[in-house]
Amino acid sequence: EISRLQIPMLKVGLVDRSFFSERNHPARQLLNELAKLGIGWNPSAAETRDPLLNKVTQVVERVINEFKSDISLFDQLLKELEQFKESDQRRASILEKRMREAEEGKARSESAKRTVNSEVARICHGRVIAEPVKHILKEAWTNVLFLEQLKPGGEESYNKALKVAEFLVWSVQPKTTEESRAKLKKVMSSLVKNLKVGMDKISFNPYRASQLLAELEDCHRAILSLPIASENQQAEVEALEPAELDTPVVHEKVTEQVLTELALPVESSEASIENIDTSSDETSKLA
């Protein structure tokens, strides 16, 4: 485009001899500014939407079509070009900021997912899990934890949601003492209430929420209906696999595959389920 200005610039030189001697001549300044804008410019597949190319083309066309002898045209075009540069720099700055924020947001999101997956793995490690609990964790509660983890200053609400998850998993472990049964009876209603509040926060399907919570309550009643085993019977039960237990509650041993099913998807190539240090399993205190 700039090469099209050769003849108009010769015409400027004929009209105004100072064009050749004055460095600050508006026509020379305009030519220099156009050349600077062209440095580093890369043609794109959508050149018709390229604001820089469109502006340069517009300036060149105006010089070719409008210049007769009035040098003030170049002052006007210089001013417009400067305004364009400032506007383009602001636009580029805003775009860069948005891209940076998007990347930072993505990084925070991935970090939050890994944190949630690690905590769920810690809570479930070495335990058995009932079907309703598995579905609540997978479909709803990991998302509740994720939401709370992302909230600015949401540490308190996140820790509360984490405690709900701990009690949820603990609630379906076999209750072998009167004390653990009494504790389950005490927390059952508040556990269901807190689960409902968390599900509402993520706009979880109300019908599915009612279905899962009803199944959880049935599971709790079934656990409480079982007789307390003697020490010898308890040892025999503990030696069985979950599928071999003759109980009204279907339990599943928490394996690595189960933890993978429960985990939120992460884009990172790093494993979403970290190695668990059993010494830090706080939930064992609930049993």
Solvent accessible surface area in square Angstrom, and as a share of the most:
residue,aa,sasa,rsa
1,E,80,0.36
2,I,54,0.28
3,S,78,0.50
4,R,103,0.37
5,L,1,0.01
6,Q,123,0.55
7,I,136,0.69
8,P,15,0.10
9,M,12,0.05
10,L,112,0.56
11,K,82,0.35
12,V,0,0.00
13,G,1,0.01
14,L,130,0.65
15,V,69,0.40
16,D,37,0.19
17,R,172,0.63
18,S,31,0.20
19,F,21,0.09
20,F,115,0.48
21,S,90,0.58
22,E,91,0.41
23,R,198,0.72
24,N,117,0.60
25,H,4,0.02
26,P,24,0.15
27,A,0,0.00
28,R,72,0.26
29,Q,68,0.30
30,L,0,0.00
31,L,55,0.27
32,N,79,0.40
33,E,34,0.15
34,L,0,0.00
35,A,49,0.38
36,K,126,0.53
37,L,32,0.16
38,G,38,0.36
39,I,138,0.70
40,G,68,0.65
41,W,79,0.28
42,N,118,0.61
43,P,90,0.57
44,S,55,0.35
45,A,121,0.94
46,A,30,0.23
47,E,66,0.30
48,T,118,0.68
49,R,183,0.67
50,D,20,0.10
51,P,55,0.35
52,L,33,0.16
53,L,38,0.19
54,N,71,0.36
55,K,31,0.13
56,V,12,0.07
57,T,39,0.23
58,Q,91,0.41
59,V,1,0.01
60,V,0,0.00
61,E,58,0.26
62,R,52,0.19
63,V,1,0.01
64,I,65,0.33
65,N,96,0.49
66,E,82,0.37
67,F,6,0.03
68,K,136,0.58
69,S,68,0.44
70,D,87,0.45
71,I,34,0.17
72,S,59,0.38
73,L,17,0.08
74,F,0,0.00
75,D,77,0.40
76,Q,87,0.39
77,L,0,0.00
78,L,33,0.16
79,K,136,0.58
80,E,47,0.21
81,L,1,0.00
82,E,80,0.36
83,Q,101,0.45
84,F,34,0.14
85,K,45,0.19
86,E,84,0.38
87,S,52,0.33
88,D,38,0.20
89,Q,117,0.52
90,R,145,0.53
91,R,121,0.44
92,A,49,0.38
93,S,64,0.41
94,I,87,0.44
95,L,92,0.46
96,E,106,0.48
97,K,107,0.45
98,R,159,0.58
99,M,121,0.54
100,R,120,0.44
101,E,84,0.38
102,A,65,0.50
103,E,114,0.51
104,E,83,0.37
105,G,25,0.24
106,K,101,0.43
107,A,61,0.47
108,R,145,0.53
109,S,25,0.16
110,E,20,0.09
111,S,54,0.35
112,A,4,0.03
113,K,40,0.17
114,R,61,0.22
115,T,46,0.27
116,V,0,0.00
117,N,3,0.02
118,S,28,0.18
119,E,41,0.18
120,V,4,0.03
121,A,1,0.01
122,R,35,0.13
123,I,2,0.01
124,C,0,0.00
125,H,62,0.28
126,G,70,0.67
127,R,24,0.09
128,V,26,0.15
129,I,0,0.00
130,A,0,0.00
131,E,80,0.36
132,P,15,0.10
133,V,0,0.00
134,K,24,0.10
135,H,53,0.23
136,I,0,0.00
137,L,2,0.01
138,K,96,0.41
139,E,55,0.25
140,A,0,0.00
141,W,5,0.02
142,T,1,0.01
143,N,55,0.28
144,V,3,0.02
145,L,0,0.00
146,F,39,0.16
147,L,62,0.31
148,E,3,0.01
149,Q,64,0.28
150,L,69,0.34
151,K,82,0.35
152,P,135,0.85
153,G,86,0.83
154,G,12,0.11
155,E,130,0.58
156,E,151,0.68
157,S,37,0.24
158,Y,19,0.07
159,N,75,0.38
160,K,123,0.52
161,A,7,0.05
162,L,19,0.09
163,K,99,0.42
164,V,12,0.07
165,A,0,0.00
166,E,10,0.04
167,F,42,0.18
168,L,0,0.00
169,V,1,0.00
170,W,1,0.00
171,S,0,0.00
172,V,0,0.00
173,Q,17,0.07
174,P,66,0.41
175,K,14,0.06
176,T,45,0.26
177,T,70,0.40
178,E,122,0.55
179,E,141,0.63
180,S,12,0.08
181,R,25,0.09
182,A,59,0.45
183,K,73,0.31
184,L,0,0.00
185,K,130,0.55
186,K,166,0.70
187,V,25,0.14
188,M,34,0.15
189,S,84,0.54
190,S,52,0.34
191,L,7,0.03
192,V,23,0.13
193,K,141,0.60
194,N,46,0.24
195,L,0,0.00
196,K,79,0.33
197,V,73,0.42
198,G,4,0.04
199,M,1,0.00
200,D,84,0.44
201,K,98,0.41
202,I,44,0.22
203,S,101,0.65
204,F,32,0.13
205,N,85,0.43
206,P,101,0.64
207,Y,165,0.63
208,R,60,0.22
209,A,3,0.02
210,S,66,0.43
211,Q,71,0.31
212,L,0,0.00
213,L,11,0.06
214,A,49,0.38
215,E,66,0.29
216,L,0,0.00
217,E,60,0.27
218,D,77,0.40
219,C,10,0.06
220,H,0,0.00
221,R,132,0.48
222,A,18,0.14
223,I,3,0.02
224,L,34,0.17
225,S,82,0.53
226,L,51,0.25
227,P,116,0.73
228,I,67,0.34
229,A,33,0.26
230,S,59,0.38
231,E,151,0.68
232,N,117,0.60
233,Q,99,0.44
234,Q,51,0.23
235,A,62,0.48
236,E,119,0.53
237,V,61,0.35
238,E,122,0.55
239,A,89,0.69
240,L,81,0.40
241,E,92,0.41
242,P,17,0.11
243,A,98,0.76
244,E,106,0.48
245,L,30,0.15
246,D,145,0.75
247,T,43,0.25
248,P,84,0.53
249,V,11,0.06
250,V,119,0.68
251,H,13,0.06
252,E,59,0.27
253,K,106,0.45
254,V,15,0.09
255,T,63,0.37
256,E,136,0.61
257,Q,128,0.57
258,V,4,0.02
259,L,17,0.09
260,T,85,0.49
261,E,61,0.27
262,L,3,0.01
263,A,21,0.17
264,L,17,0.09
265,P,106,0.67
266,V,30,0.17
267,E,128,0.57
268,S,37,0.24
269,S,121,0.78
270,E,112,0.50
271,A,78,0.61
272,S,25,0.16
273,I,34,0.17
274,E,94,0.42
275,N,155,0.79
276,I,41,0.21
277,D,90,0.47
278,T,85,0.49
279,S,100,0.64
280,S,50,0.32
281,D,17,0.09
282,E,86,0.38
283,T,2,0.01
284,S,65,0.42
285,K,152,0.64
286,L,24,0.12
287,A,87,0.67
